[in-house]
Amino acid sequence: MTGFWSKRQVRTRLGFRTDAELARFFGISRSAVSQWPRDLPIPALRQYILHQCYPALFPAAEASERNSG
């Protein structure tokens, strides 16, 4: 895992089955989440929120890059 998560990866790790659940988690509209491509990284702000809420599940990208180099 590089530290950049797709919508599919986030939903799987959080145990969500729908975009509506993901939207509720972030406090945004379902239509906003539905616009995110399924297999491309989610917006950076949302990745930051995930890292703050679940650092073990979603480690910081910078930490991953430092450990690999």
BELFENUR-V431089 format. One record per pair of residues at least 24 apart in sequence whose C-alpha atoms are under 10 Angstrom apart, sorted by the first residue. I is the first residue (numbers start at 1). GAP is how many residues later the second one is. D is the distance in whole Angstrom. If there is no record, write none. Layout:
# BELFENUR-V431089
i=[I | I]
gap=[GAP | GAP]
d=[D | D]
This chain:
# BELFENUR-V431089
i=[1 | 1 | 1 | 1 | 2 | 2 | 2 | 2 | 2 | 2 | 2 | 2 | 2 | 3 | 3 | 3 | 3 | 3 | 3 | 3 | 3 | 3 | 3 | 3 | 3 | 4 | 4 | 4 | 4 | 4 | 4 | 4 | 4 | 4 | 4 | 5 | 5 | 5 | 5 | 5 | 5 | 5 | 5 | 5 | 5 | 5 | 6 | 6 | 6 | 6 | 6 | 6 | 6 | 6 | 6 | 7 | 7 | 7 | 7 | 7 | 7 | 7 | 7 | 7 | 7 | 8 | 8 | 8 | 8 | 8 | 8 | 9 | 9 | 9 | 9 | 9 | 10 | 10 | 10 | 10 | 10 | 10 | 13 | 13 | 14 | 14 | 14 | 25 | 26]
gap=[57 | 58 | 60 | 63 | 56 | 57 | 58 | 59 | 60 | 61 | 62 | 63 | 66 | 38 | 44 | 48 | 54 | 55 | 56 | 57 | 58 | 59 | 60 | 61 | 62 | 36 | 37 | 38 | 39 | 40 | 43 | 54 | 55 | 56 | 57 | 34 | 35 | 36 | 37 | 38 | 39 | 41 | 42 | 45 | 53 | 56 | 30 | 31 | 32 | 33 | 34 | 35 | 36 | 37 | 41 | 26 | 27 | 29 | 30 | 31 | 32 | 33 | 34 | 35 | 36 | 29 | 30 | 31 | 32 | 33 | 34 | 29 | 30 | 31 | 32 | 33 | 31 | 32 | 37 | 40 | 47 | 48 | 44 | 45 | 36 | 40 | 43 | 25 | 24]
d=[9 | 9 | 9 | 8 | 10 | 9 | 9 | 6 | 9 | 10 | 6 | 8 | 10 | 9 | 9 | 9 | 10 | 7 | 6 | 6 | 4 | 8 | 9 | 7 | 9 | 9 | 6 | 8 | 9 | 8 | 7 | 9 | 9 | 9 | 7 | 8 | 8 | 5 | 6 | 9 | 10 | 10 | 7 | 10 | 8 | 10 | 9 | 8 | 6 | 5 | 5 | 4 | 5 | 9 | 9 | 8 | 9 | 7 | 7 | 5 | 6 | 7 | 7 | 6 | 10 | 9 | 6 | 6 | 9 | 9 | 10 | 9 | 8 | 10 | 9 | 10 | 10 | 9 | 9 | 9 | 9 | 9 | 7 | 9 | 10 | 9 | 9 | 10 | 9]
